[in-house]
Amino acid sequence: KANGESYRDFKKHVYENGTVRYSYQRVYGDSNGIGYAVGERVILDDQYEEIDVITLAQSDLAKEGDPVDGRDFILIDDNHYIVEASQLVLVQNVPDGLGANNMGAKVVRNLIQEVKDNQVVFEFTTDSHPEFYGLSVSDHDYSNTTSQNPDYAGLNRMIIDPTDNNLIVSFGNMNTIMKIDRETWDVIWKLSGNGDEFGMSPEQKTVGQTDLAITAEGELTVFDNALSTGQTRILKIKLDEVNKKILGYQEYKVPGKTALAYGSAQKIGDNIEVYTIGWGLLKDGNVAISEIDFNTGKKLLEVTLPQGVANDRVQKFK
């Protein structure tokens, strides 16, 4: 840390033409309790030299220079990226029966902003979808009795689906994963949570999930913190998105591991079940990183950190 700042989420980005960039989140010293790891995204070239610093762009929903969250960041090309941020707003569209008073409710909305050549080309906010309020299972005090800034949706990860270039987003406080159309801003589908559209059984549904990825075989992998059972797991799901059916569902567990927050899972290689796992904030023990072959049950790598130290996510560079 320096000057009250901290640094997290170091990532490698590879463009379609092979160009390599790196990024990390520079976290400001004070975020007033709104958002997660609030600050700015620093971009580095392949020699680790700083070439850009990214904050929110000017739009109807944000001011130029407003901070971004450190939950996730997508770098598509130089001058083309997707950021997310948390904003405290007063809303008047909370449905009846959810506890909001006549004056409205103060909530933390999640903003997703895509910027290309310094122009906002896509912008999505959770409060523009009133049905989301009822999906929240955590931090949803719309009466503002105990919380003046409920983060009812809890966006924590976002990825681009290479098959259609739309956005898949994890909302941990709604136990829901959504696909969002980057042209119309519409929600294409909802997976898990109370608004699930794929017919998941209670045992299949995620609880407080974080990390997302798409495998080379086109399957969705999810790091499911599974806070309701206390047994964190990795899910691999094959979706029929047209008919909204689950074609394949596999889960992988390491007995006794409970990630209370954060965490990640990265499938290594094609047609094998080897995963690099970041355990986030682990309930018991100090294991930070595992690499496991779930076909054989063999542990290929294990890294520990001092007690009380947690990682947000782990990325294995290839």
C-alpha positions in Angstrom: 0.0 0.0 0.0 1.0 3.6 -0.6 -0.8 6.8 0.3 -3.7 4.7 1.5 -4.0 2.9 -1.8 -3.9 -0.8 -2.4 -3.6 -2.9 -5.5 -5.5 -6.1 -6.7 -6.8 -8.2 -9.5 -3.8 -8.4 -11.8 -5.0 -9.8 -15.1 -3.5 -10.8 -18.4 -5.4 -9.8 -21.6 -4.7 -11.2 -25.1 -6.3 -9.4 -28.0 -7.5 -11.3 -31.2 -4.3 -10.2 -33.0 -2.1 -11.6 -30.2 -1.2 -8.3 -28.5 -0.7 -8.8 -24.8 -1.8 -6.3 -22.1 -2.0 -6.5 -18.4 -4.2 -4.6 -15.9 -4.7 -4.2 -12.2 -7.1 -2.3 -10.0 -5.6 0.7 -8.1 -7.9 0.9 -5.1 -8.5 4.3 -3.5 -8.1 4.8 0.2 -11.7 5.7 0.9 -14.8 4.5 -1.0 -17.4 5.6 1.6 -18.7 2.1 1.8 -20.1 2.1 -1.7 -18.8 -0.6 -4.1 -16.0 -3.0 -3.9 -12.3 -2.1 -4.3 -13.3 1.2 -5.7 -10.6 3.0 -7.8 -9.2 3.0 -11.3 -8.0 0.4 -13.7 -4.4 0.6 -14.7 -3.3 -0.8 -18.1 0.2 -2.1 -18.8 1.9 -3.1 -22.1 3.7 -6.4 -22.5 6.8 -4.8 -20.9 4.7 -3.9 -17.8 4.9 -0.2 -18.6 1.8 1.8 -17.7 0.0 3.0 -20.8 -3.5 4.0 -19.6 -5.7 4.6 -16.6 -9.4 3.9 -16.9 -12.3 5.3 -14.9 -16.0 5.9 -15.9 -16.7 7.8 -19.1 -19.2 10.6 -19.4 -22.8 9.6 -20.0 -26.3 10.2 -18.8 -25.6 7.8 -15.9 -22.0 8.7 -14.9 -19.6 11.5 -14.8 -16.2 11.3 -16.5 -13.6 10.3 -14.0 -16.0 8.6 -11.5 -14.3 5.5 -10.0 -14.9 2.0 -11.2 -15.2 -1.2 -9.0 -12.5 -3.8 -8.8 -14.9 -6.7 -9.1 -14.2 -7.2 -12.8 -12.8 -5.6 -16.0 -12.8 -6.7 -19.6 -10.2 -5.3 -22.0 -11.2 -6.0 -25.6 -8.6 -3.8 -27.4 -6.8 -0.6 -26.9 -9.5 2.0 -26.3 -12.2 -0.7 -26.1 -13.2 -2.0 -22.7 -16.0 -2.9 -20.2 -16.0 -1.6 -16.7 -18.5 -1.9 -13.8 -19.2 0.5 -10.9 -21.5 0.9 -7.9 -23.7 4.0 -7.5 -25.9 5.1 -4.6 -29.2 6.2 -6.1 -32.8 7.0 -4.9 -35.2 4.8 -6.8 -39.0 5.0 -7.1 -39.6 1.7 -8.9 -39.4 -0.9 -6.1 -42.5 -3.1 -6.5 -45.1 -3.1 -3.8 -44.6 -5.5 -1.0 -40.8 -5.2 -0.8 -40.8 -2.7 2.0 -39.9 0.6 0.2 -41.7 3.7 1.5 -43.5 6.4 -0.4 -40.4 8.5 -0.7 -38.5 5.8 -2.5 -35.5 3.6 -1.6 -31.8 4.3 -1.5 -30.0 1.4 -3.2 -26.7 0.6 -4.7 -27.2 0.0 -8.3 -24.6 -1.8 -10.4 -23.6 0.0 -13.6 -21.9 -1.8 -16.6 -20.3 0.5 -19.1 -18.7 -0.4 -22.4 -16.5 2.2 -24.0 -15.0 2.2 -27.5 -12.8 5.1 -28.8 -13.8 7.2 -25.8 -17.5 6.8 -26.6 -20.0 4.9 -24.4 -21.5 2.2 -26.7 -23.3 0.1 -24.0 -24.6 0.9 -20.6 -26.7 -1.2 -18.3 -28.0 -0.6 -14.7 -29.6 -3.0 -12.4 -32.2 -0.5 -11.3 -33.6 -0.2 -14.8 -35.0 -3.7 -14.2 -37.5 -3.5 -11.3 -37.9 -7.3 -11.3 -34.4 -7.6 -9.9 -35.4 -6.2 -6.5 -37.5 -9.2 -5.8 -34.8 -11.6 -6.8 -32.4 -10.3 -4.1 -31.6 -12.7 -1.3 -29.0 -10.6 0.5 -28.6 -6.9 1.4 -32.0 -5.9 0.3 -33.3 -3.4 2.9 -35.5 -1.3 0.7 -37.0 0.5 3.7 -33.4 1.7 4.6 -34.2 0.8 8.2 -30.8 -0.9 8.8 -28.9 -0.1 5.6 -28.6 3.2 3.8 -26.8 1.6 0.8 -28.1 -2.0 0.1 -26.2 -3.6 -2.7 -29.1 -5.8 -3.6 -27.8 -7.3 -6.8 -24.1 -7.8 -5.9 -22.4 -7.9 -9.4 -19.2 -9.8 -9.0 -18.1 -11.2 -12.3 -18.7 -10.6 -16.1 -17.4 -12.3 -19.2 -18.1 -12.1 -22.9 -19.6 -15.3 -24.5 -17.4 -15.9 -27.6 -20.3 -17.6 -29.4 -22.5 -14.4 -29.6 -20.4 -11.7 -28.0 -23.0 -11.0 -25.4 -22.3 -10.5 -21.7 -22.7 -13.1 -19.0 -22.8 -11.6 -15.5 -22.9 -13.1 -12.0 -25.0 -11.3 -9.4 -24.0 -12.9 -6.1 -26.7 -11.2 -4.0 -29.4 -12.6 -6.3 -27.8 -16.1 -6.7 -28.3 -15.4 -10.4 -26.3 -15.6 -13.6 -27.6 -13.6 -16.5 -26.9 -13.1 -20.2 -27.3 -9.5 -21.3 -27.6 -8.4 -25.0 -24.8 -5.8 -25.7 -26.9 -4.2 -28.4 -30.4 -4.0 -26.9 -29.4 -4.1 -23.2 -32.1 -6.7 -22.7 -31.7 -9.7 -20.4 -31.6 -12.8 -22.6 -31.8 -15.3 -19.9 -31.5 -15.9 -16.1 -29.8 -19.0 -14.7 -30.3 -20.0 -11.0 -31.8 -17.9 -8.3 -35.5 -17.2 -7.8 -35.9 -16.1 -11.4 -34.3 -19.2 -12.9 -35.5 -20.0 -16.5 -33.7 -23.3 -17.0 -35.6 -25.5 -14.6 -32.7 -26.0 -12.1 -33.5 -28.2 -9.1 -32.8 -26.7 -5.6 -29.7 -28.8 -5.4 -28.4 -27.5 -8.7 -28.9 -23.8 -8.0 -26.0 -21.7 -7.0 -25.8 -19.6 -3.8 -23.5 -16.6 -3.7 -21.6 -17.7 -6.8 -18.6 -15.6 -8.0 -16.3 -16.7 -10.9 -17.5 -17.5 -14.4 -15.8 -18.8 -17.5 -16.6 -20.5 -20.9 -14.6 -23.6 -21.7 -13.2 -24.4 -25.1 -16.1 -26.9 -25.4 -18.6 -24.1 -24.9 -19.7 -25.0 -21.4 -20.2 -22.5 -18.6 -18.1 -23.0 -15.5 -19.1 -21.4 -12.2 -17.3 -21.1 -8.9 -20.3 -21.7 -6.6 -19.5 -20.6 -3.1 -22.6 -22.6 -2.1 -23.1 -20.6 1.1 -26.3 -22.5 2.0 -24.6 -25.9 2.3 -21.1 -24.8 3.3 -19.5 -27.0 0.6 -18.0 -24.8 -2.1 -18.0 -26.4 -5.6 -17.2 -25.9 -9.2 -20.0 -26.4 -11.7 -19.7 -27.2 -15.4 -23.0 -26.6 -17.2 -24.0 -27.2 -20.8 -26.9 -24.9 -21.8 -29.5 -25.1 -24.5 -30.0 -21.4 -24.6 -32.7 -21.5 -27.3 -35.0 -23.8 -25.4 -33.7 -22.9 -22.0 -32.8 -26.4 -20.9 -29.8 -27.8 -19.1 -28.1 -30.4 -21.4 -25.3 -31.3 -19.0 -24.4 -30.6 -15.4 -21.3 -31.7 -13.4 -20.1 -30.6 -10.1 -16.6 -30.9 -8.5 -15.9 -30.6 -4.8 -13.0 -30.6 -2.4 -14.5 -31.9 0.8 -14.4 -29.4 3.7 -13.7 -26.3 1.6 -16.0 -23.3 2.2 -15.2 -20.1 0.4 -17.2 -17.4 2.3 -16.4 -14.8 -0.4 -14.5 -14.4 -3.6 -12.9 -17.4 -5.3 -12.2 -18.6 -8.8 -12.0 -21.7 -11.0 -10.0 -21.9 -14.3 -10.3 -25.0 -16.4 -6.8 -26.0 -17.7 -6.6 -27.7 -21.1 -9.3 -29.2 -23.3 -11.2 -32.4 -22.7 -9.6 -32.9 -19.3 -11.0 -32.0 -15.8 -8.0 -30.1 -14.4 -8.8 -26.8 -12.6 -6.8 -24.1 -11.0 -8.8 -22.9 -8.0 -8.4 -19.7 -6.0 -10.1 -20.3 -2.7 -10.9 -16.7 -1.9 -11.8 -16.1 1.8 -11.7 -19.6 3.1 -13.6 -20.4 6.3 -11.1 -22.9 7.6 -7.4 -23.3 6.8 -5.0 -21.2 4.8 -4.9 -22.9 1.4 -5.1 -20.1 -1.2 -4.5 -22.0 -4.5 -5.1 -25.6 -5.6 -4.7 -27.3 -8.9 -6.6 -30.5 -9.0 -7.2 -33.2 -11.6 -10.8 -34.2 -10.8 -10.6 -37.3 -13.0 -8.1 -38.9 -10.8 -8.6 -36.8 -7.6 -4.9 -36.0 -7.7 -3.7 -32.7 -6.2 -1.2 -31.2 -8.6 -0.4 -28.0 -6.8 -1.2 -26.3 -3.4 -0.2 -22.9 -2.2 -0.9 -21.5 1.2 -1.0 -17.9 2.5 -0.6 -16.7 6.1 -3.7 -17.1 8.2 -6.1 -14.2 7.6 -4.9 -13.4 4.1 -7.3 -14.1 1.3 -7.1 -13.8 -2.5 -9.9 -12.6 -4.7 -9.2 -14.8 -7.7 -6.3 -16.7 -9.4 -5.4 -16.6 -13.0 -2.9 -19.1 -14.5 -1.0 -17.6 -17.4 -0.4 -19.8 -20.4 
